[in-house]
């Protein structure tokens, strides 16, 4: 989900198919699939992965637990000193809903923006 098309491609994928997520885990592997069938696999053991986009650009992904939140940090190749980043925090709120807070930063001198999405659990 993150590497193809760089940051703009990722933002397009991020904004589509968000009405439903399917999350499956086989520790340390975690698979997150949206309603459009776009899936991402991350590893929850803190390893840093390097992924290559369609344009050959390298993206790094690091996933780890930070107390009760799952944190996914994605760094994209930047131009002229800017290093675009995306951070997703997955947690469960007091009502039992999944909260996915996604912050996007464009590098030094720019403030990141955050989008929060809440998901109700559906039994299978």
MIDOSE-1310 file (N, C-alpha, C; in nm, 2 decimals, decimal comma, always signed):
residues 124
xxxx	+0,08/-0,12/+0,00/+0,00/+0,00/+0,00/+0,09/+0,13/+0,00; +0,21/+0,12/+0,06/+0,28/+0,25/+0,07/+0,37/+0,28/-0,04; +0,44/+0,19/-0,10/+0,55/+0,22/-0,19/+0,51/+0,27/-0,33; +0,41/+0,20/-0,40/+0,38/+0,24/-0,53/+0,34/+0,38/-0,55
xxxx	+0,40/+0,46/-0,63/+0,36/+0,59/-0,66/+0,41/+0,69/-0,55; +0,49/+0,65/-0,46/+0,55/+0,74/-0,36/+0,44/+0,79/-0,26; +0,46/+0,91/-0,21/+0,37/+0,97/-0,11/+0,23/+1,00/-0,17; +0,23/+1,05/-0,29/+0,10/+1,08/-0,36/+0,02/+0,95/-0,39
xxxx	+0,08/+0,85/-0,43/+0,02/+0,72/-0,45/-0,04/+0,66/-0,33; +0,04/+0,67/-0,22/+0,00/+0,62/-0,09/-0,12/+0,70/-0,04; -0,12/+0,83/-0,05/-0,23/+0,91/-0,01/-0,36/+0,88/-0,09; -0,35/+0,85/-0,21/-0,46/+0,81/-0,29/-0,52/+0,68/-0,24
xxxx	-0,43/+0,58/-0,22/-0,47/+0,45/-0,16/-0,53/+0,47/-0,02; -0,47/+0,56/+0,06/-0,51/+0,58/+0,20/-0,65/+0,63/+0,20; -0,69/+0,72/+0,11/-0,82/+0,78/+0,11/-0,93/+0,70/+0,05; -0,90/+0,59/-0,02/-1,00/+0,51/-0,08/-1,02/+0,37/-0,01
xxxx	-1,14/+0,33/+0,00/-1,17/+0,20/+0,06/-1,16/+0,19/+0,21; -1,17/+0,31/+0,27/-1,15/+0,32/+0,42/-1,27/+0,28/+0,50; -1,38/+0,25/+0,44/-1,50/+0,23/+0,52/-1,49/+0,10/+0,60; -1,40/+0,01/+0,56/-1,39/-0,12/+0,63/-1,24/-0,16/+0,63
xxxx	-1,19/-0,22/+0,74/-1,06/-0,28/+0,74/-1,07/-0,42/+0,79; -0,99/-0,51/+0,73/-0,98/-0,65/+0,78/-0,84/-0,67/+0,83; -0,82/-0,70/+0,95/-0,69/-0,72/+1,01/-0,67/-0,86/+1,06; -0,56/-0,92/+1,01/-0,53/-1,06/+1,05/-0,39/-1,06/+1,10
xxxx	-0,36/-1,15/+1,20/-0,23/-1,15/+1,26/-0,18/-1,30/+1,27; -0,05/-1,32/+1,23/+0,02/-1,44/+1,25/+0,16/-1,39/+1,30; +0,16/-1,37/+1,43/+0,28/-1,30/+1,50/+0,41/-1,34/+1,44; +0,50/-1,25/+1,40/+0,49/-1,11/+1,41/+0,43/-1,04/+1,29
xxxx	+0,37/-1,11/+1,20/+0,32/-1,06/+1,07/+0,17/-1,01/+1,10; +0,14/-0,89/+1,05/+0,01/-0,83/+1,06/-0,03/-0,79/+0,92; -0,15/-0,83/+0,87/-0,20/-0,80/+0,74/-0,32/-0,70/+0,76; -0,32/-0,59/+0,69/-0,43/-0,49/+0,70/-0,48/-0,47/+0,56
xxxx	-0,61/-0,50/+0,54/-0,67/-0,49/+0,41/-0,79/-0,40/+0,41; -0,80/-0,31/+0,32/-0,91/-0,22/+0,31/-1,03/-0,27/+0,23; -1,14/-0,20/+0,22/-1,26/-0,25/+0,15/-1,23/-0,27/+0,00; -1,13/-0,21/-0,06/-1,10/-0,22/-0,20/-1,01/-0,34/-0,22
xxxx	-0,97/-0,41/-0,12/-0,88/-0,53/-0,13/-0,73/-0,49/-0,14; -0,70/-0,36/-0,11/-0,56/-0,32/-0,10/-0,51/-0,36/+0,03; -0,40/-0,45/+0,03/-0,35/-0,50/+0,16/-0,21/-0,46/+0,18; -0,17/-0,45/+0,31/-0,04/-0,41/+0,35/+0,00/-0,51/+0,46
xxxx	+0,12/-0,56/+0,45/+0,17/-0,65/+0,56/+0,28/-0,58/+0,63; +0,28/-0,58/+0,76/+0,38/-0,52/+0,84/+0,43/-0,62/+0,95; +0,54/-0,60/+1,01/+0,59/-0,69/+1,11/+0,60/-0,61/+1,24; +0,54/-0,67/+1,35/+0,52/-0,60/+1,47/+0,65/-0,61/+1,57
xxxx	+0,75/-0,67/+1,52/+0,87/-0,69/+1,60/+0,98/-0,58/+1,59; +0,94/-0,46/+1,53/+1,03/-0,35/+1,53/+1,13/-0,35/+1,41; +1,13/-0,45/+1,33/+1,22/-0,45/+1,22/+1,20/-0,34/+1,12; +1,30/-0,29/+1,06/+1,29/-0,19/+0,95/+1,29/-0,26/+0,82
xxxx	+1,19/-0,24/+0,74/+1,18/-0,30/+0,61/+1,21/-0,19/+0,50; +1,27/-0,23/+0,40/+1,29/-0,14/+0,28/+1,21/-0,19/+0,17; +1,12/-0,11/+0,11/+1,04/-0,15/+0,00/+1,07/-0,06/-0,12; +1,06/-0,12/-0,23/+1,09/-0,05/-0,36/+0,96/-0,02/-0,43
xxxx	+0,94/+0,11/-0,47/+0,82/+0,15/-0,54/+0,83/+0,12/-0,69; +0,72/+0,14/-0,76/+0,72/+0,12/-0,90/+0,82/+0,20/-0,98; +0,85/+0,32/-0,92/+0,95/+0,41/-0,98/+1,09/+0,38/-0,93; +1,11/+0,28/-0,85/+1,24/+0,24/-0,80/+1,28/+0,31/-0,67
xxxx	+1,20/+0,40/-0,62/+1,23/+0,48/-0,50/+1,22/+0,38/-0,38; +1,31/+0,40/-0,28/+1,31/+0,32/-0,16/+1,22/+0,38/-0,05; +1,14/+0,31/+0,01/+1,05/+0,35/+0,12/+1,09/+0,26/+0,24; +1,10/+0,32/+0,36/+1,13/+0,24/+0,48/+1,01/+0,23/+0,56
xxxx	+0,98/+0,11/+0,62/+0,87/+0,09/+0,71/+0,92/+0,03/+0,84; +0,88/+0,09/+0,95/+0,91/+0,03/+1,08/+0,78/+0,02/+1,16; +0,75/-0,10/+1,21/+0,63/-0,12/+1,29/+0,67/-0,17/+1,43; +0,61/-0,12/+1,53/+0,64/-0,16/+1,67/+0,53/-0,13/+1,76
xxxx	+0,53/-0,19/+1,88/+0,43/-0,16/+1,98/+0,49/-0,05/+2,07; +0,40/+0,04/+2,10/+0,44/+0,15/+2,19/+0,33/+0,15/+2,30; +0,35/+0,08/+2,41/+0,26/+0,05/+2,51/+0,14/-0,03/+2,44; +0,02/+0,03/+2,44/-0,10/-0,04/+2,39/-0,13/+0,00/+2,24
xxxx	-0,04/+0,08/+2,18/-0,06/+0,13/+2,04/+0,03/+0,06/+1,95; -0,02/+0,02/+1,83/+0,07/-0,03/+1,73/+0,10/+0,09/+1,64; +0,23/+0,12/+1,62/+0,28/+0,23/+1,55/+0,35/+0,19/+1,42; +0,31/+0,24/+1,31/+0,37/+0,21/+1,18/+0,43/+0,34/+1,13
xxxx	+0,56/+0,35/+1,11/+0,63/+0,47/+1,06/+0,68/+0,43/+0,92; +0,64/+0,52/+0,82/+0,68/+0,51/+0,68/+0,76/+0,63/+0,64; +0,88/+0,61/+0,59/+0,96/+0,73/+0,54/+0,97/+0,71/+0,39; +0,94/+0,82/+0,32/+0,95/+0,82/+0,17/+1,08/+0,90/+0,13
xxxx	+1,13/+0,86/+0,01/+1,25/+0,94/-0,04/+1,21/+1,08/-0,06; +1,29/+1,18/-0,01/+1,25/+1,32/-0,03/+1,34/+1,39/-0,13; +1,30/+1,50/-0,16/+1,37/+1,59/-0,26/+1,41/+1,72/-0,19; +1,53/+1,76/-0,21/+1,58/+1,89/-0,16/+1,57/+1,90/-0,01
xxxx	+1,61/+1,79/+0,06/+1,61/+1,79/+0,20/+1,48/+1,76/+0,27; +1,37/+1,75/+0,20/+1,24/+1,72/+0,26/+1,23/+1,57/+0,26; +1,19/+1,51/+0,38/+1,17/+1,37/+0,39/+1,02/+1,35/+0,43; +0,93/+1,32/+0,34/+0,79/+1,29/+0,37/+0,78/+1,17/+0,46
xxxx	+0,70/+1,18/+0,56/+0,67/+1,07/+0,66/+0,52/+1,05/+0,68; +0,49/+0,92/+0,71/+0,35/+0,89/+0,74/+0,36/+0,80/+0,87; +0,28/+0,84/+0,97/+0,28/+0,76/+1,09/+0,14/+0,72/+1,12; +0,11/+0,59/+1,14/-0,02/+0,54/+1,17/-0,02/+0,48/+1,31
xxxx	-0,11/+0,52/+1,39/-0,12/+0,46/+1,53/-0,25/+0,39/+1,53; -0,25/+0,26/+1,57/-0,36/+0,18/+1,58/-0,38/+0,15/+1,73; -0,50/+0,18/+1,78/-0,54/+0,16/+1,92/-0,68/+0,14/+1,94; -0,72/+0,09/+2,05/-0,86/+0,07/+2,08/-0,91/+0,18/+2,18
xxxx	-1,02/+0,25/+2,15/-1,06/+0,36/+2,24/-1,15/+0,30/+2,36; -1,19/+0,39/+2,44/-1,27/+0,34/+2,56/-1,40/+0,28/+2,53; -1,45/+0,30/+2,41/-1,58/+0,24/+2,36/-1,56/+0,11/+2,29; -1,43/+0,07/+2,28/-1,40/-0,06/+2,21/-1,38/-0,05/+2,06
xxxx	-1,38/+0,07/+2,01/-1,36/+0,09/+1,87/-1,21/+0,10/+1,83; -1,18/+0,06/+1,71/-1,04/+0,07/+1,66/-1,03/+0,21/+1,62; -0,92/+0,28/+1,67/-0,89/+0,41/+1,63/-0,76/+0,40/+1,54; -0,77/+0,46/+1,42/-0,65/+0,47/+1,34/-0,62/+0,61/+1,32
xxxx	-0,51/+0,66/+1,38/-0,47/+0,80/+1,36/-0,35/+0,81/+1,27; -0,37/+0,88/+1,16/-0,27/+0,88/+1,06/-0,22/+1,03/+1,05; -0,09/+1,04/+1,06/-0,02/+1,17/+1,05/+0,07/+1,17/+0,94; +0,07/+1,28/+0,86/+0,16/+1,30/+0,74/+0,24/+1,42/+0,76
xxxx	+0,37/+1,41/+0,75/+0,46/+1,53/+0,76/+0,54/+1,54/+0,63; +0,57/+1,66/+0,59/+0,64/+1,68/+0,47/+0,79/+1,72/+0,49; +0,83/+1,72/+0,61/+0,97/+1,75/+0,64/+0,98/+1,87/+0,73; +1,11/+1,91/+0,75/+1,13/+2,03/+0,84/+1,06/+2,15/+0,80
xxxx	+1,01/+2,23/+0,89/+0,94/+2,35/+0,86/+0,79/+2,34/+0,83; +0,74/+2,22/+0,82/+0,60/+2,20/+0,79/+0,53/+2,12/+0,90; +0,42/+2,16/+0,94/+0,34/+2,09/+1,05/+0,27/+1,97/+0,99; +0,28/+1,86/+1,05/+0,21/+1,74/+1,00/+0,06/+1,76/+1,02
xxxx	-0,02/+1,69/+0,94/-0,16/+1,69/+0,96/-0,20/+1,55/+1,00; -0,31/+1,54/+1,08/-0,36/+1,41/+1,13/-0,50/+1,38/+1,09; -0,53/+1,26/+1,05/-0,67/+1,22/+1,02/-0,70/+1,10/+1,11; -0,81/+1,11/+1,18/-0,85/+1,00/+1,27/-0,97/+0,93/+1,22
xxxx	-0,97/+0,80/+1,22/-1,08/+0,72/+1,17/-1,11/+0,61/+1,28; -1,24/+0,60/+1,30/-1,29/+0,50/+1,40/-1,36/+0,39/+1,33; -1,34/+0,26/+1,38/-1,40/+0,14/+1,32/-1,46/+0,06/+1,43; -1,59/+0,02/+1,41/-1,66/-0,07/+1,50/-1,62/-0,21/+1,46
xxxx	-1,61/-0,29/+1,56/-1,58/-0,43/+1,54/-1,70/-0,51/+1,49; -1,68/-0,59/+1,39/-1,79/-0,67/+1,33/-1,75/-0,82/+1,35; -1,84/-0,89/+1,40/-1,81/-1,03/+1,43/-1,82/-1,11/+1,29; -1,73/-1,21/+1,28/-1,73/-1,29/+1,16/-1,83/-1,40/+1,16
